[in-house]
């Protein structure tokens, strides 16, 4: 996406902002599973959290489309702190191994 403003033009600057390659979303359907709506915006359900709620991966631009889809109650981005997530995975692995 290219952004233009008077300040950028005054300084002959070019500002380019790129969407991240993939984004993680929490998606809730209005009355059922949102899978069809997620697929309709070229995103993919990666985890089911309940009857009406999923985690999905897709282009960040799909978020706007999901929120305007008639079958979707809400959709929002999820940010994961990679360091904390790695710590969580390590703890979960140790607990899983200890329970065997």
C-alpha positions in Angstrom: 0.0 0.0 0.0 1.4 3.4 -0.9 0.7 6.3 1.4 0.9 9.9 0.1 0.6 13.1 2.1 1.4 16.7 1.7 4.4 16.3 4.0 5.7 13.3 2.0 5.3 15.3 -1.3 7.1 18.3 0.2 10.1 16.2 1.0 9.8 14.1 -2.2 9.4 11.1 0.1 7.8 7.8 -0.8 6.1 5.8 1.9 5.3 2.1 1.3 3.6 0.0 3.9 3.3 -3.7 3.4 0.8 -6.0 5.0 2.4 -8.9 6.9 2.5 -12.0 4.8 0.1 -13.9 7.1 -2.0 -12.8 10.1 -3.7 -14.7 12.8 -7.4 -13.9 13.5 -10.0 -14.8 16.1 -13.3 -15.2 14.2 -16.7 -15.7 15.7 -19.8 -16.7 13.7 -23.2 -15.2 14.4 -25.1 -18.4 14.6 -22.7 -21.2 13.6 -19.2 -22.1 12.6 -17.5 -19.4 10.5 -15.5 -21.8 8.3 -17.3 -21.0 5.0 -16.9 -17.3 5.6 -13.2 -17.7 6.4 -12.6 -19.7 3.3 -14.5 -17.1 1.2 -11.8 -14.6 2.0 -9.0 -17.0 1.1 -8.1 -17.6 4.8 -7.7 -21.0 6.5 -9.2 -22.3 9.8 -6.3 -23.6 11.9 -7.9 -24.2 15.3 -11.5 -24.6 16.5 -12.1 -23.0 19.9 -15.8 -23.7 20.1 -18.9 -24.2 18.0 -18.9 -20.7 16.7 -15.3 -19.6 17.2 -12.0 -20.4 15.3 -8.5 -19.2 14.9 -7.8 -18.5 11.2 -4.7 -17.5 9.2 -4.9 -15.2 6.1 -3.9 -11.9 4.6 -4.4 -9.0 7.0 -6.6 -7.4 4.3 -9.1 -10.3 4.8 -9.9 -9.0 8.3 -12.0 -6.1 6.9 -13.8 -8.6 4.6 -14.5 -10.9 7.5 -16.0 -8.1 9.6 -18.4 -7.1 6.9 -19.4 -10.7 6.1 -23.1 -11.3 7.1 -22.3 -14.7 8.9 -19.6 -13.2 11.1 -20.3 -11.7 14.5 -16.7 -10.4 15.0 -13.2 -10.9 13.7 -10.0 -9.5 15.1 -6.2 -9.8 14.9 -4.2 -11.8 17.4 -0.7 -10.9 18.2 1.6 -13.5 19.8 4.8 -12.6 21.7 7.2 -15.1 20.2 9.4 -15.3 23.2 6.6 -16.0 25.6 5.0 -18.5 23.2 8.4 -20.3 23.1 8.5 -20.4 26.9 4.9 -21.8 27.0 5.7 -24.5 24.4 8.8 -25.5 26.4 6.8 -25.8 29.7 3.9 -27.7 27.9 6.4 -30.2 26.5 8.0 -30.8 29.9 4.6 -31.3 31.5 3.5 -33.6 28.7 6.7 -35.7 29.0 6.4 -35.9 32.8 2.9 -37.2 32.6 3.8 -40.2 30.5 
